């Protein structure tokens, strides 16, 4: 559960950095847009123009092979006294359709 301070921090962020790992534990980190609702964190996958449709995105294949993930939300400032971050760990699930998928898409 997030404290009120952590939730406020996340509510003021626009992106997070999602960390996944493949079946050999090789890490992969990408910036993602996100939304929080009912204790769940949602990210979306848009249609990438350069993406080879025969091969899934690395983060998706990693989640399929190895669902534990981490995401970091941070604030950088030249004044290091203002640096801040929150890290969440969890188990990812890929939603491709359904009520929860549609609700998550509308939040994002």
TORTIKOL-681636 format. One record per residue (C-alpha): residue number from 1; y negated, z negated, x. Coordinates in steps of 0.1 Angstrom, whole numbers, plus 2048, in hexadecimal, padded with zeros to 3 digits. Each point is the difference from the previous one (the first is absolute). Example, Ala and Ser with C-alpha at 12.3 -4.5 7.8 and 13.67 -1.06 7.14 Angstrom:
! TORTIKOL-681636
+-----+-----+-----+-----+
:   n :  yy :  zz :  xx :
+-----+-----+-----+-----+
:   1 : 82D : 7B2 : 87B :
:   2 : 7DE : 807 : 80E :
+-----+-----+-----+-----+
***
This chain:
! TORTIKOL-681636
+-----+-----+-----+-----+
:   n :  yy :  zz :  xx :
+-----+-----+-----+-----+
:   1 : 800 : 800 : 800 :
:   2 : 7DD : 807 : 80B :
:   3 : 7E5 : 7E5 : 802 :
:   4 : 7E0 : 807 : 7EE :
:   5 : 7EF : 807 : 821 :
:   6 : 81B : 819 : 80B :
:   7 : 7FF : 811 : 7DE :
:   8 : 7DA : 803 : 803 :
:   9 : 804 : 80F : 823 :
:  10 : 819 : 81A : 7F3 :
:  11 : 7EA : 808 : 7E2 :
:  12 : 7E4 : 809 : 819 :
:  13 : 816 : 818 : 815 :
:  14 : 804 : 825 : 7FA :
:  15 : 81E : 806 : 816 :
:  16 : 81D : 7EE : 80F :
:  17 : 817 : 80A : 81D :
:  18 : 824 : 803 : 7F4 :
:  19 : 81C : 7FA : 81A :
:  20 : 823 : 80D : 7FA :
:  21 : 81D : 805 : 818 :
:  22 : 81C : 819 : 800 :
:  23 : 825 : 7F7 : 802 :
:  24 : 7FD : 7FC : 826 :
:  25 : 7E3 : 7E8 : 7FB :
:  26 : 7E6 : 819 : 80E :
:  27 : 7DF : 7F5 : 7F0 :
:  28 : 7E8 : 817 : 7ED :
:  29 : 7DD : 7F5 : 7F5 :
:  30 : 7E9 : 814 : 7E9 :
:  31 : 7E0 : 7F8 : 7ED :
:  32 : 805 : 7FF : 7DA :
:  33 : 7EB : 7FB : 7E1 :
:  34 : 80D : 7E4 : 7EA :
:  35 : 7FD : 7EC : 7E0 :
:  36 : 80B : 7DD : 7F6 :
:  37 : 80D : 7F7 : 7DE :
:  38 : 817 : 7E5 : 7F2 :
:  39 : 80A : 7F4 : 823 :
:  40 : 809 : 823 : 80B :
:  41 : 7F0 : 816 : 81A :
:  42 : 800 : 825 : 7F9 :
:  43 : 7F9 : 81E : 816 :
:  44 : 800 : 824 : 7F7 :
:  45 : 80D : 81F : 811 :
:  46 : 7EA : 81F : 7F9 :
:  47 : 80B : 824 : 804 :
:  48 : 7FA : 807 : 825 :
:  49 : 7F5 : 825 : 805 :
:  50 : 810 : 801 : 823 :
:  51 : 820 : 7EE : 7F5 :
:  52 : 822 : 812 : 803 :
:  53 : 80E : 7FA : 7DD :
:  54 : 824 : 802 : 80E :
:  55 : 7FA : 7E0 : 815 :
:  56 : 7F3 : 7E0 : 7F0 :
:  57 : 7E3 : 7EE : 80F :
:  58 : 80A : 7E9 : 81D :
:  59 : 7F5 : 7E1 : 7ED :
:  60 : 815 : 80A : 7E2 :
:  61 : 820 : 807 : 814 :
:  62 : 7FA : 7DF : 813 :
:  63 : 7FE : 7ED : 7DF :
:  64 : 81F : 810 : 7F3 :
:  65 : 813 : 7F7 : 820 :
:  66 : 7F0 : 7DF : 807 :
:  67 : 7EC : 7F0 : 7E2 :
:  68 : 7F0 : 7E2 : 812 :
:  69 : 7DC : 808 : 807 :
:  70 : 7DF : 7F0 : 80B :
:  71 : 7DC : 808 : 7F7 :
:  72 : 7E1 : 7F4 : 812 :
:  73 : 7DD : 7FF : 7F1 :
:  74 : 7E5 : 7FA : 81A :
:  75 : 7DB : 7FE : 806 :
:  76 : 7F2 : 809 : 822 :
:  77 : 7DE : 7F5 : 80C :
:  78 : 7EF : 801 : 822 :
:  79 : 7FB : 7DA : 7FB :
:  80 : 823 : 7F4 : 805 :
:  81 : 7F9 : 7E1 : 7EC :
:  82 : 800 : 817 : 7E1 :
:  83 : 822 : 810 : 807 :
:  84 : 818 : 7FA : 7E4 :
:  85 : 822 : 80D : 7F4 :
:  86 : 81C : 7F9 : 7E7 :
:  87 : 824 : 80B : 805 :
:  88 : 81A : 803 : 7E5 :
:  89 : 825 : 805 : 804 :
:  90 : 817 : 80D : 7E5 :
:  91 : 81A : 818 : 7F4 :
:  92 : 7F4 : 822 : 7F6 :
:  93 : 80D : 814 : 7E3 :
:  94 : 7F8 : 825 : 7F9 :
:  95 : 7F5 : 806 : 7DC :
:  96 : 802 : 824 : 7F5 :
:  97 : 7FD : 7FD : 7DA :
:  98 : 7FF : 7E7 : 7E3 :
:  99 : 7E8 : 7E7 : 7F1 :
: 100 : 7FA : 7EC : 821 :
: 101 : 7FA : 821 : 813 :
: 102 : 7E7 : 80C : 7E7 :
: 103 : 7EE : 7DE : 7FF :
: 104 : 7FE : 7FF : 826 :
: 105 : 7F3 : 824 : 801 :
: 106 : 7E4 : 7F7 : 7E7 :
: 107 : 7F6 : 7E2 : 815 :
: 108 : 7FD : 815 : 81F :
+-----+-----+-----+-----+
***
